[in-house]
Amino acid sequence: MKIGAEVTGRYLGEFYFTGIVTAVRPIYVKTDGCLQHEVHLNEPIIVYGGLKTSILMNTLPDGSPSSYTRYSCYMSESVNGDGL
């Protein structure tokens, strides 16, 4: 995913979201090529009792799940703002 991409996905394996990618950083440890994506959320989500307006996603460059994290996090680009 590139900076500015409108995305939808699942955070920590259970929280659905929509937002915009605001930053992308490589992870400099032995991984399967995953990147850390910072996503500013369109609507805040409540995660384990805390309100989040942005999240960090560790996924492969195309947004698919990475073996680097134990959660099945994923995201994909929105098409015309209608989600996955």
N, C-alpha and C positions, 0 to 999 in steps of 0.2 A: 504494500500500500504506500502511496505517495502522500506527502504533505498536501493538505487541502482536499483529500478524497473524502466524500461523504460515505460513511460506513454504517452497517448494522452488524450485530453479532451477539455473542454470549460471553460474559465476563465471569471468571472463576467457575465455569461450568454450569452456572444456573441463572445468572442475571442478564436479561436481554436489554440491549441498548441500541441507540442510534446516536451518531455524532460525526465529528469532523477530525481527521488526523491532523494534529498540530506539530508533531515532532516525530522523528524516526532516528533511533540510535542503534548501532551495532552492539552486540554483547560480546565482550572480549574474553570469554572463557570457552572451554571446549563445548560447543553446542552442535546442533544439526543445521546451523545456519540461521537460527531465529534472530529476530530483531525486536527491540522494544519500541512499541508505538504508543505515543501519548495521544489520547482521544478526548476532546472536549465534547461533553454530552449535550445533546439537544434538550433533553429533559433530565433533571437529576434522578438518580436511583438510590434506593436505600439498600445498603450492603451490610448485613449483620448488625443492624441498628444504627449505622452511620450514613449520613447523607453524602453522596459523591456527585460532584459536578464535572470531574474529569477522572480518567482511569489510565493505567499503564497496562498494555497488552503485550505479552511475549508470544509472538506467533512467527511462522515462516513468512518470508517476504510477500507471499500471495494472500496472507491472512489465515491460512489453514493451521490446524493445531501443530504444535512443536512438541517433541519429546523432552525438551528442556524443562517443561512445567508439568506437574502432575494433573493439572486441570485441563479439561477439554475446551479451552478457549478458542474461539474462532471469530473472524469477521470477514465480511465481503463488502464490496462497493455497492452502494444503493443505486438502483436504476430509477431515475426520475423521482427519487425520494420515497419510493414505495417498498423499500426493504429488500430482503433476500430474494 
